[in-house]
Amino acid sequence: TAQGMYEGFDDYEKHAVEVYASASGQRATIVHGSFGDSSWIFDGRNGWLAAPAVAAPVPVVPLTGGDLDGAKVEAALAFPAQIKQLLVEWRTGDPAMIGDQEVHVVQGKMAAGGLPIKLYFDPMTGLLVRLVYYNQTPVGRIPTRIDYADYRGVEGIQMPFTWTITWTDGRSVTEIDSVQVNVPVDARRFAKPAPPA
């Protein structure tokens, strides 16, 4: 479990955020915004985005396609030993640059012939610095990029305390200030969310 602050793409206020993850491939992020809670839930197979009516015309939207694949990979990255079995058609590419830092690129797919999922690693530390996944849309392939930073040791595990998500028309930043490992998480945290009040 983790707590911190979230800054969304459509406002410049920071809001409290809670993140829950389970080794069974589940993940939940809940942002306590000005107009109510927004949540991104992945139960291990299915995912949903829930938002108040002022933020979204449909209160609960199922994740599909590349967004569902991305949610599955994000959940797995909370327990990275599982990532090798999650993807297929692994391959490496030439080193790339992120800013002035050279990184190693590894690519896999959720299924044979699927869209690529790219992982960028710092060659000095071995830590993941970027994840990119794609969603096929009527206007073409759309990327979602997550940049990980501010790694800190938590009970012997290096964990990112900041991640920035960038997509076609927006950006959000999550900054974590506390993490607890091996604590019980209520299974209801990973259930399909009810429409927000």
C-alpha positions as CSV (number, residue, x, y, z in Angstrom):
1,T,0.0,0.0,0.0
2,A,1.1,3.6,-0.6
3,Q,-0.1,7.1,0.1
4,G,0.8,10.4,-1.4
5,M,-0.3,13.2,-3.7
6,Y,-1.7,13.2,-7.3
7,E,-1.7,16.1,-9.7
8,G,-4.0,15.5,-12.7
9,F,-3.9,16.7,-16.2
10,D,-6.9,19.0,-15.9
11,D,-6.1,20.9,-12.8
12,Y,-3.0,22.1,-10.9
13,E,-4.2,21.1,-7.4
14,K,-2.7,18.2,-5.7
15,H,-5.0,15.6,-4.2
16,A,-4.5,12.7,-1.8
17,V,-3.9,9.3,-3.5
18,E,-3.9,5.8,-2.3
19,V,-2.3,2.9,-4.2
20,Y,-2.9,-0.8,-3.4
21,A,-1.2,-3.8,-5.1
22,S,-1.3,-7.5,-4.6
23,A,1.2,-10.1,-5.8
24,S,-1.7,-11.8,-7.6
25,G,-1.5,-9.1,-10.2
26,Q,-4.1,-6.7,-8.8
27,R,-3.8,-2.9,-8.5
28,A,-6.0,-0.1,-7.3
29,T,-5.4,3.7,-7.4
30,I,-7.9,6.0,-5.7
31,V,-7.6,9.8,-6.0
32,H,-9.6,11.9,-3.5
33,G,-10.4,14.9,-5.8
34,S,-12.3,18.1,-5.2
35,F,-15.5,16.7,-6.8
36,G,-15.2,13.1,-5.4
37,D,-13.1,10.0,-5.8
38,S,-11.7,8.8,-9.1
39,S,-10.3,5.3,-9.3
40,W,-8.4,3.0,-11.6
41,I,-8.9,-0.7,-10.7
42,F,-7.4,-3.9,-12.1
43,D,-8.6,-7.1,-10.5
44,G,-6.1,-9.4,-12.2
45,R,-8.3,-9.9,-15.4
46,N,-10.5,-6.9,-15.8
47,G,-10.0,-3.2,-15.3
48,W,-12.2,-0.1,-14.8
49,L,-11.9,3.7,-14.6
50,A,-14.5,5.4,-12.3
51,A,-14.9,9.1,-12.0
52,P,-17.5,11.6,-10.7
53,A,-20.0,13.0,-13.2
54,V,-18.3,16.4,-13.4
55,A,-15.1,14.6,-14.7
56,A,-16.5,12.0,-17.0
57,P,-19.8,11.5,-18.9
58,V,-19.9,7.7,-18.0
59,P,-19.2,7.0,-14.3
60,V,-17.6,3.6,-14.7
61,V,-15.8,2.6,-17.9
62,P,-14.3,-0.8,-18.5
63,L,-10.7,-0.9,-19.7
64,T,-10.1,-2.5,-23.1
65,G,-7.4,-3.2,-25.6
66,G,-4.1,-1.5,-24.9
67,D,-5.4,0.2,-21.8
68,L,-6.3,-3.2,-20.3
69,D,-2.9,-4.6,-21.3
70,G,-1.2,-1.5,-19.7
71,A,-3.1,-1.9,-16.5
72,K,-2.0,-5.6,-16.3
73,V,1.6,-4.6,-16.9
74,E,1.5,-1.8,-14.3
75,A,0.0,-4.3,-11.7
76,A,2.8,-6.8,-12.5
77,L,5.5,-4.2,-12.1
78,A,4.6,-3.7,-8.5
79,F,6.1,-7.2,-8.1
80,P,8.6,-7.3,-11.0
81,A,9.7,-10.9,-10.7
82,Q,6.5,-11.8,-12.6
83,I,7.1,-9.6,-15.6
84,K,9.2,-12.2,-17.4
85,Q,6.3,-14.7,-17.6
86,L,3.7,-12.0,-18.4
87,L,5.0,-11.0,-21.8
88,V,6.0,-12.9,-24.9
89,E,8.2,-12.3,-28.0
90,W,10.9,-10.6,-25.9
91,R,13.6,-8.7,-27.7
92,T,16.2,-6.0,-27.0
93,G,16.8,-2.9,-29.0
94,D,19.7,-0.5,-29.4
95,P,20.3,1.8,-26.4
96,A,18.1,4.9,-26.4
97,M,18.3,8.3,-24.8
98,I,16.0,9.7,-22.2
99,G,17.2,13.3,-21.7
100,D,20.9,13.0,-21.4
101,Q,20.8,9.4,-20.0
102,E,21.4,6.4,-22.1
103,V,19.0,3.5,-21.3
104,H,18.6,-0.1,-22.3
105,V,15.3,-1.0,-24.1
106,V,13.5,-4.3,-23.7
107,Q,10.3,-5.0,-25.6
108,G,7.6,-7.7,-25.2
109,K,4.0,-8.3,-26.1
110,M,1.0,-9.4,-24.1
111,A,0.2,-12.0,-26.8
112,A,1.9,-13.1,-30.0
113,G,1.3,-10.5,-32.7
114,G,0.1,-7.9,-30.1
115,L,1.1,-4.4,-29.6
116,P,4.6,-3.8,-28.2
117,I,5.2,-2.9,-24.5
118,K,8.6,-1.2,-24.0
119,L,10.6,-1.2,-20.8
120,Y,13.5,1.2,-20.5
121,F,16.2,0.5,-17.8
122,D,19.0,2.5,-16.3
123,P,22.1,0.4,-17.2
124,M,24.0,1.6,-14.1
125,T,21.3,0.6,-11.5
126,G,19.1,-1.9,-13.5
127,L,16.1,0.1,-12.4
128,L,13.1,0.7,-14.7
129,V,12.9,4.4,-15.7
130,R,10.2,4.2,-18.4
131,L,7.3,2.0,-19.5
132,V,5.5,2.6,-22.8
133,Y,2.4,0.8,-24.0
134,Y,0.1,1.4,-26.9
135,N,-3.6,1.3,-27.7
136,Q,-5.0,0.8,-31.2
137,T,-7.6,3.4,-32.0
138,P,-9.5,4.5,-35.2
139,V,-6.9,7.3,-35.6
140,G,-3.9,5.0,-35.2
141,R,-1.7,3.7,-32.4
142,I,-1.7,5.9,-29.3
143,P,1.1,5.6,-26.7
144,T,0.9,5.9,-23.0
145,R,4.3,6.6,-21.3
146,I,5.1,6.2,-17.6
147,D,8.3,7.7,-16.3
148,Y,9.6,6.3,-12.9
149,A,11.9,8.4,-10.6
150,D,12.9,9.0,-7.0
151,Y,13.7,5.3,-6.2
152,R,14.0,4.6,-2.5
153,G,14.7,1.5,-0.4
154,V,11.7,0.0,1.3
155,E,12.5,-3.0,3.4
156,G,15.4,-3.9,1.0
157,I,13.4,-3.2,-2.2
158,Q,14.0,-0.3,-4.5
159,M,10.6,1.4,-5.3
160,P,9.8,4.5,-7.3
161,F,8.2,7.3,-5.3
162,T,7.3,9.4,-8.3
163,W,5.8,8.4,-11.6
164,T,4.6,10.7,-14.4
165,I,2.0,9.4,-16.9
166,T,1.9,11.1,-20.2
167,W,-0.7,10.4,-23.0
168,T,-1.8,12.1,-26.1
169,D,-3.6,15.0,-24.5
170,G,-2.6,15.0,-20.9
171,R,-0.2,14.3,-18.1
172,S,-0.4,13.3,-14.4
173,V,2.1,13.1,-11.6
174,T,1.9,10.8,-8.6
175,E,4.3,11.5,-5.7
176,I,4.3,8.9,-2.9
177,D,5.3,9.8,0.6
178,S,4.8,6.5,2.4
179,V,4.8,2.8,1.4
180,Q,4.0,-0.3,3.5
181,V,4.9,-3.8,2.2
182,N,3.4,-7.2,3.2
183,V,0.3,-5.6,4.8
184,P,-3.2,-7.2,4.3
185,V,-5.3,-5.5,1.6
186,D,-9.1,-6.0,1.6
187,A,-10.0,-7.9,-1.6
188,R,-12.9,-5.4,-2.1
189,R,-10.2,-2.8,-3.1
190,F,-9.8,-4.7,-6.4
191,A,-13.5,-5.2,-7.2
192,K,-15.4,-3.3,-9.9
193,P,-16.0,0.1,-8.5
194,A,-19.5,1.5,-7.9
195,P,-20.4,4.8,-9.7
196,P,-18.9,7.6,-7.6
197,A,-21.2,9.8,-5.6
